Amino acid sequence: MSPSPSASGQPSARGWRALELRAETTDVLESIDEAFVGLDADWRFTYLNAQAERIYGIRREDLAGRVFWEAFPQVLGTVFEREYRRAMKDRVAVRLEEFYKPFGRWFEISVCPAASGGLAFYFRDISRRKQAQALVEGQKQALELALHGAPLERVLEILARTVETQSGDGVLASILLLDAAGRRLCHAAAPSLPEAYNRALHGLEIGPGVGSCGTAAATGLTVVVSDIATDPLWAEFRGLAREHGLAACWAAPILSSEGQVLGTFALYYREARQPAARDREVVELLLGTAAIVIERQIEARERRQAEEQLREADRRKDEFLATLAHELRNPLAPIRNSLHLLRLEGGGTDPRVQQMLERQVHHLIRLVDDLLEISRVTRGKIELCREQIDLAALAAVVQSAIETSRPLLEGGGHRLAVSLPPEPLILDADPVRLTQVLANLLNNAAKFTAAGGQIWLTARRAQGQVELAVRDTGIGIAPDMLPRVFDLFSQVDRTPGRTQEGLGIGLTLVRSLVEMHGGSVEAHSAGPGRGSEFVVRLPLAPIPAAPPETPELPETSEAPAAEAAPVLMASHEPEEAHPGLAARRIALIDDNRDAADTLGLLLELRGAEVRAFYDGPAALAALETYLPTAVLLDIGMPHMDGYEVARRIRRQPRLQGVPLIALTGWGQEEDRRRAREAGFDHHLVKPVDLDALEALLAALEAG
């Protein structure tokens, strides 16, 4: 449609605006991550954005005006055709996730009726996500089988089939186990390889130059043979491979937690080739699972505790930890808000009940934080922010760790002695992560030390390194547990009747973070009932020309258990209602009614005017007339998530300057990035700290 001309023959202002809107729409469609296609009522292409052009692999000018069914006849007779025709005929929106065989990829597709009488398609390639889901499902199935006592060969067969499914047609997986003597490889799982080939390899003696698997087991290194017909490693087995149609093979060692070879994980190809990057990624992800299953099975057999060890292995499924943390955060928000309400309303609730609830909420929050941390560590998502830490900075790190551990230290009435050296010590480290290491060690000491016990935190120079040690008078560690205290989900004390806090994650985090700094950590104990000591060793950085002044050390308490040490004191005065948020109009959007209502009441008690909405469309309709000074918006809502609500709010001129605050259980860096891109100004993780939220709202009001 051309812009309507004015009397002068030039386009009118209305016509120019139509052109501008069309250009703006085109710019938006070209900038989005999704592919977009427009069809008219006769199924002819009217528009493709650049992303659609890339996915189709066809230039848009070659598709313009063509009938969809003629351009893509392979769609006929599929679920795609059925849903597309339903959308056109009934004028309804449809959404589907399906595998499109001609492209060999999964797509997420949304089809909407267009005002022109045609259809608008939005779609994206979700193959990586589907592959990840299949990979996680394979790991879950294998670990669950192990938990229920399935034979090890059956468990490993699940992992082998998972690799084959992820790698495509013609790829054959094999898992071989090293025998107890560490000299021969034995068949464990190879569901698609010929049985005769598996029998021929069973009992293969390892050594450098013995095929891909024998060499990988002997050296502990990944071995890639892209052409069996010419590679000298396969000289002895070339005829066997040719007989069974095998042309290439690469093998990776399965390593125990102590770095010992347990077996090999290999992929075979029918043609000479290098392994695809995706193949290597999948195998590397499954190597850890295979190692866990094998190693725990060995331990179970040695100790005749197969069921317990398999259950332990089953818990090692870190792929689900981030989602688990999100699910746990949702009930935490109304619990924390209810506690604030109890304080503000001043009802005659027994203070012991309030204290109990506070302890449980604090415990749950700590569990969630630990779960998120171990998930990030195991997936390699943590990056250190290193800086030069002098003695003054080290003292600040120590003090911060003490503050973090204060609730446990106070709860046990422990005495804490801190000793830092007077000499300069320079570390190249991440102060936040170093604080986390010390706090976890202090928490561990507090948990396993009887009430009124003594804990020492010391730092000193030793053999060109900095030694940070946390020692206690606690329950100690049995000799057989010392090598395993840093293992994931390991619990030191299994005494009947003793309830353990935590999931055995803290010390695993300590080891991972220390090793990321190039250091090491050790556990020492003279045995049960004789206390324990954890020693962290970190490399020293060069001392600057002008050494820093000796800082004031954190306070040290030698007070008896009955007395409260100053460094461990904390007051918990009841909150009182106050008009700290007077004149603030807040829109609160959250599908969790309990969370929304309790937070709304808290904000009202602090003086704010609050309107709560329980879904995105209702909020958007109301916000056209209700102009808030801030919007608190949940992200994980059904039908229309918080990202989409934020984008629509940002498109309303009257709401352009209103601050948008994400209030969500998703707290990873990727979640924060997506929130920023959707238009959020701030990102708070549930359960939100009310004082922090009030401070943020006050700061926004002040500009």
N, C-alpha and C positions, 0 to 999 in steps of 0.2 A: 504494500500500500504506500503510495507516495504522500508526502506531506501536503495538506491543502494549501493552495496559494492565497496570498493576500491580493488586494486590489492592484498592487503594483506588480503582480506577477511573481513575486518572491514567496517562498513558503511562509505561512503564518506562524505566530509564536507557538500556537498549539501544534502545528506541523513540525516545527523545529524540536519541540519537546518530545514528540513521538520518535523523531530520529535519535534524539539523545537517549531516550529510554531503551530503544532497540540496541544502541551501541553499548549502553551500560550492561544490558542483559547478556549481550555477546561476550563482553569482557568477563563477566562473572562466570559464564559457562565455560569459557576457555581457561579460567584459572582454577577451577575446582579439581579435586583429585579424582572424582568419579567421571566415568564416560557418560556422555549425554547424546541421545539421538532423538530427533523429532520426525514423526511420520504424519502424513496427512490422512484424511478419511479414506483415501484409496490405497493406503499402505505404501505410499511413495516417500522416499527420503526427502525431508525438507532441510535438515540441519544435522551436522555431526561436529562435536568439538574435537580438539586435538587428541584428547585421551582416547576417545572412541576410535579415532583414526589409527592410533597406535595399536590398540587391541585387535581391531579388525585386520590390520596390515594392508589396508586399501585406502588410497587417497580419497578424500571427501568428494572431489570433483568427479571421480569415477563412480560414486554412488548417488550423487545428486539426481533426483528425479526418477531413480530406478525403483521398481516395486520390491519390497522387502523379500517376499517369498521367492522372487526370481534371483535376487542377489545371494540369498542363503537358502537354497532348496533343501539342505540337510536338516533344517529346522522342522520341516513338514513331518507330521506324524509323531512329534515329540510332545512332552509336557509343556515345552516353551510355546508351541503353536496353540495348544489348548488354552493356556492362560492368557496369551496375547489376544486371541480372538474373543475370549470372555471379557477382557477389559474393554475392547472396542465395542462389542455388542451391548453389554450391560452398562457401559460407562462407569465402571468401578475401578478403583486402584487395586493392583495385585502386587504381591511381593513373593519372591521365591529364591531359594538357594539350590542350584542344580549343577551337575557336572555336564559340561558341553564337550562331547566326545571329539568332534572335529578339531577343536583347539586343544584338547587334552587338559582342560583347566576347569576349576570351579568358579562360578560367578554368583554374586549376590545382585539381584535385579529388582528394581522397583519400577512399575509401569503405572502411569497416571493418565487419565483422559485429559486432553488438551482442549482449550476453548475453541480452537479451530475445527474441532470435530475429529481430530486425529489422536495420536498418542505421544506421550513424552516418556522416554526410557532413561533411567539412571542405573548404571551397573558398574561393578568393580570386580577385579580379580581377587578372589579370596583363597586361592589354591594354597598359599603358604599357611594360612590359618587352618585350613582343613587338614593339611599334612601334619601340622603340629598337633591337632586334636587326635589324629590317628596314631601319632607317635606316643602321645601321652596315654591313650587308651591301651596301646600295646604294653607299655611299661606297667600300667595299673593292673592289667590282666595277669601279666607275668608275676608281679609281686603278690597279688591276691592268691594265685595258685600256690606260690611258695608258702604263703601264710597258712594255707589249709593242708599243707603236707604233701603237695603233689611231687612226684619224682623230679629231680633236678633236670633231667633230660627234657621233660615236658615243658618246664618253665623256660629253658633256654630255647626250645623250639619256637615258643611264642615270640621271643626277641628276634630270632632268625627270620621268621615270617614277617614280622613288622618291618625289618630292613628291606626284604624283597618287595613288599607292597609299596614302600616309599620310593624305591629305586627304579621301578618300572619293569617292563617285560624283559626276560632273558637274564636277569641278575640272580645269581644263586648264592645263598649265604651258608656259612659253615662255622660252627663253634667247636673247637677242640679243647680239651682240658689236660693240663699237665698232671702226670701221675704223682703219687706221694713222694717218690724218689727224686722228682724234678728232672727226669731224663727223657721221658717219652710222652707224646701227645696221644690222647685217646678220643675216639669219636664221642661227641655229646649230642649235637643237633645239626642236621643238614637236611631239612625236609625236602628240598628240591634236587639235590645232587643224586646221581645214580647210586644205588645201594652198593654195587660192586666197587665203586670208587671209594665210598666211605670205609668199606672193609679193608681196602688196600692201604688206606692211610692210618687205620687204627693201630696204635703201638709204634708210630713213627718216632725214631730217635732224633732228638733235636740237635742242632749244631749249625754254625755258620756255613752257608752253602747248601742247606737242605731245604730246597723249595722256599716258598714264601712263608708258610706257617712255621716250619722248623727253624728258619733263620730268625723270624720275629720272636719266637719263644726263647731262642738262645741268646739273642742280643738285647731283648727288651725294647726294640725299636720297630716302627712301622716299616714294612717292606713292600714296595710296589714293583710288580713285574708286568709291564704293559704288553709283552709279547713272549709267551711261553716257548714258542718255537725257536727263539734265538737266544734267550737269556740263559747264562751258564748256571744260575741257581737251580734251574729245572732240568739239568742234563740227565739226571737219574730217573726223572719222572715224566719226561717229555712224551714218551710213547703212551703212558697211562692217560695223560691229559688229552692227547690226540684221539685216543680210543673213545673217550667220553665227550668229545667236542668242546673242550675247554681251551680258550686261547689267551686269557689274561687272568691275573689273580693278584690281589693285594691283601695283606694281612696286618692286623694291629694286635699288639699284645694286650691281654686283659691283666691289669695290675691290681694287686691288693692295696689296702690302705697303707701298707708299709713299703710299697714299691716292688713287691715280689711278683713274678710272673705266675699267673694262675692258669693261663691258657691263651688261645688266639681266637680272634673274630675276623673271618675272611670273607671276601666277596669274589666270585668268579664271573667272568664274562665269556660269551660265545664268540666274540671277535676281539682282535688285538686292539687295545685302547688303554688310555689313562683313566683312572677312576674319576667320575664326575664329582664336582665340589659338593653337591647335595648328598651323594653317597657317603662321602667322608664325614660330613656334618652329622648325618643320622647315626653312623656307626660310633662316632666319638661320643654322641649323647648316650647311646645305649651301652657303651663300654663300662661306664660307672655302675649302671644297673646290673649288668652281667657280673661285674666284680663283686657287688654287694651280695647277689644271690649265691654266687659260688663260695665266697669267703664265709658267709654266715652258715652255709650248709656244712662246710668243713668244721667250723667251730662247734656246730650243733652235734655233728657226729662224734667229735672228740670228747665232748662233755656229756653226750647222751641226753641232750636237751634240744632236740630238733624243733619241737613246737615253739619253744620260747625264742629260739634264734630266728626262726622263720617269721615270727611275729615282729621281731625287731627289724628284720630286713624290710618287712612290708611298710613299716612306718617311714622308711627312707624314701619318701616320694615328694621331693621338694617342689615338683612341678605344680602341685596344687596349693602351695602355701600362700601365694599371693591372693588367690580367690578365697581361700579359707579365712584369711585375715579380713577381707572385705565383708564376708558374711558375719564375722564376729563383731565387727564395728557397729553394725546397725542396731543390735539390742543395747550396745553400750551407751549410745546417745541418750535414749530416754531414761536409762538408769542414772546416768550422771545428772541429767536435768532434774530428775525427781529428788535427788539428794540436795541440789541447790534450793529447790522449792521447800523442802523440809526445813532448811536453815532459815530461809527468808520469811516463811510464814510462822516460824517459831512455835509450831505445835508441840505439845508435851511428849514428843517421842523420846523413848529411852535413849540416852546418848550412846549406850553400848551398841544399840542397833545401828545408829548412824556410823559409829566407828567400824562396825563389822562390814556394812555396805561399802564404806570407803576403802577398806582393805581389799575387798573382793573386786571392786572396780579397778583399783590400782593394779591388782594382780592380773586381771584380764587385759588391761591396757599394756602391761609389760609383756604378757604372752604374745599379744598381737604384734607389738613392735619387734619382738625377737623373731617371730615367724617371718615378718617382712624382711628383716635383716638377713636371716639365713637364706631366704629365697634369693635375695639380691646377690649374696656372696656366691652361692652355688651356681648362679647363672652368669657370673662374671659381670654384674651390672654396677659394681662399686668402683669408683675411681678416687684415688687419693688426691687430696689438695695439700701438697707438701709445702712447708715453709720452714725457715730456720727457727728452731725452738731453743732459746737460751735458758739459763737457770730460772730467770724470772717467769718466762713463759711456762716452763715445766712446773713451777710452783702453782701457777694458775690452772694448769691442766689437773694437777693433783687435787686442788681445792674443788674444781668443778666435778671431779669424780666423786669426791666425798659428799658433795651436795646431792648428786644423783643417787647415791647409796644411802642417804640419810634415813629414809623410812625404815629400811631393814636394820641399820645400825642402832637406831633409836629403839625400834621394837624389841631388839634383843638385849638392850641395856649394855651394849658392848663398849669397852674402852679402846680407843684408837690412838696409837702413837705414830707420828709421822716424822721421818728423818730425811732431809735432803742435804747433800754435801755443800760445803762452802766454796768449792772450786768450780770453775766454769765447765759447763757441760753443754755441748751444742748438738742438737739432733736435727736431721732433715726428715721431718715427719708431718703427718696430718694431725693437728691438735685435737680435732673433733674425734677422730678414730682412736687416738691415744687415750683420750678421756674415756671412751667407750671400753677400751681394754681394761683400764684400771678399775672402772666402775663395775664391770662384770666380775673381776677378781675379788673386789671388796664385797659384792653381793654374795658371791660363792662362799667367802669366808664367814659372812654374817649368818647365812642360812645353815651352815654346818658347824656352828659353834654354839655351845650351850649359853643360856642367858648369863650375862655378866662376864663373858669371856674377854680375852685380850686379843687384839689384832694389831699387827705392825705393818706399816707401809714404808719402805725404804728405797732410796735411790743412791747409787754409787758408781764410780768408774771402776771397771775391771777388765784388764787385758784388751785395751783399745775399744771397749764397748761400754754402753750404759746398761747397768743391771737395775731393773725395777722389780722389787720383790714384795709379795703380800704373804705374810705368815700369820697363823692363827693357833689358838689352843683348842681347836675343834675336834671332831670325831676321827680325824685321820683317814688314811686311805690304805686299804689292804694291798699287799705287794702285787697280787695278780691283776688288780684294777689299775695300777699306775700307768701301764702302757696304753690304756684305753680311755682314760678320763677325758681326752679331747675329742673322742669319737662322737659323731652326731647321735643325739638321743641317749647318750650314756648317762646312767645314774650311779653315783658312787655308793650311796647307802640304800640297801634294800632290806633293812631290818623290818620284820613284821611289826605293824602298828605305827610305823613312822610315815607320815604323809609328806611327800616331797612336793615342793613348789617348783614350777618350771618344767621344761620338756627336755632337759639335757642339751640345750642349745648354746648357752652362754660361753662355755669353754671352747666349743667348736668355733664360735665367732672370734674368740680371743686368738686362737691359733691362726685362723685365716687372716685376720687383720695384721697380726705380728709378722707373719710370713710375707704379706704384701709389702711390708716395710723392709724386707730383707733381713729380718731377725728370726729369733727362735724363742720357744717357751717350753719350760720343763716343770713337771710336778714332782715334789719330794714329800715323803712322809716316812716316819719311823714305824708306822703301822696303826691299826685301829686304836682310837682313844689317845693318840699322841700328837695330834695336830697335823697340819700340812703347810707346805710352802710352795708357791708358784713363782717362778723366776722368769722374767722376760728380759731377753738380751737384744739390744738394738745397736746398730753401728753408729759410732760417733761421726759427726760432720767436722770439717776443719774449724778450729777456733778462730774467730775474727781477731783483727789486730787489736781492737780495744775491747778487752773482756768486760762483760756486763757486771754491774754491781751485784753483790749478794742480796737476793730478795728477802723480804720478810716471809718466813715459812708459815704454812698453815698452822692453826692452833693444834696443840697436842694435849690430849686428855689422859691423865692417869687416875681419874676419879674412880672410886669403887662403883660397882654396878648399881647400887641403890641410888647413887647421885647422878644427876643429868650432866653430862659433859657439855661445855658451852658449844663446842664445834658440832654437836649432834642435836642441839635443841631446835625445835620448830614449834611455833604457836599455831593453833587452829581456832581462832576466834570465830564465832558464828557470824555469818553474813547478815546484814540488815538491809531492808528495802531502802532504795534511794533513787532519786530522779536523775540518775547519771546519764540517761538517754532521752531526756525530755525533748520534745519537739522533733524527734526522729520518727519518720513514717517508714516502716519496714515491711516489705513484702517477703513472706516466707513460703517457699515452694518446695514441698517434699511429699512424696507418696507415702512415707511412713508417718501415719497420723500421730502416733504416740510421740515420735521425735519432734514433729512439727508443733504439736499442741504444747508439749512441755517446754520447748525452747521459746515458743511464743509467750507463754505465761511468765517465764523468767525475764524476758525482755520487757514485757509490760510492767512487771514489778520494778524494773529499773527505769521506768518512765517513758518507754517507747510506745508508740501506737503501732500495733502489729495486725496485719491481715494474713491469714494462712490459707494456702491453696494446696490441693492434694494431687494436682496433675497439671501438665504444661498448658493444654488448651484453655482450661478454666482460668489459669493465671493470666495468660495472654489477653483473653477477652476482658478481664477486669482491669488490667493495667492500662487499657486505653483511656480510662477515666480516672483511675486511682494512680496518682503520681507519687511514688515512694521516693524517699531520700536514699534508700539502699535496697538491694534485692539479695536475699540469701537463697541460693538455688542448689538443690540436690542434683547430682548428675545421673545416677543410676535409676531412672524412672522408666516404667513401661510405656509403650505406645509412642511417646515423644520424650527423648532423654534431655538432660539438662543442657547438653551442647546445642541441640537444635533450638531449645527455648531461648538460650542466650543469643544465638544468631538472630532469631526473630525479634527479640527485644532490641538488639542493636540496629535493626532495620526500621524501627519506629522513631521518627524524628523527635517526638516529645520525650523520649527516654534515652536519647543519645548520651547524655552526661551522667546518667544514674549509675553509681558504682554497682558492679555485679560481683558477688562473692560466692565462690563455689564452696558448698558445704557437703563433703562427700566422704565415703569410705575408701575411695581410690586415692592413694597418696604417692604413687611412683612418679619419677621425673617425666615419663611419657604422658601420664595423666595430667600433670601440670602443664606440659607443652600443649596438649590438646585443648585444655581449658583456656590458655592464652589465645590460641588461634580462634576459638569460638567467641571470644570477646570478653572473657572474665578479666576482672582487674586483680582479684586476689583468690587464693586457693587455701581453704582450711580443711583439715582432716578430722573426721568424727572419731571419738566424741570431742566436740570443740570445748576448749577452755573458755569459760564465760568471761573471765577477766580479760583474756586476750581479745575476744570478740568485741567486748565493750570498748577496749582501747583502740581497736581498729576502726570501729564505727565513729568514735570520737575524733580520731585523726582524720578520717574522711570528711567529717563535718567541718573540721578546722582547715581543710584544704591542704 
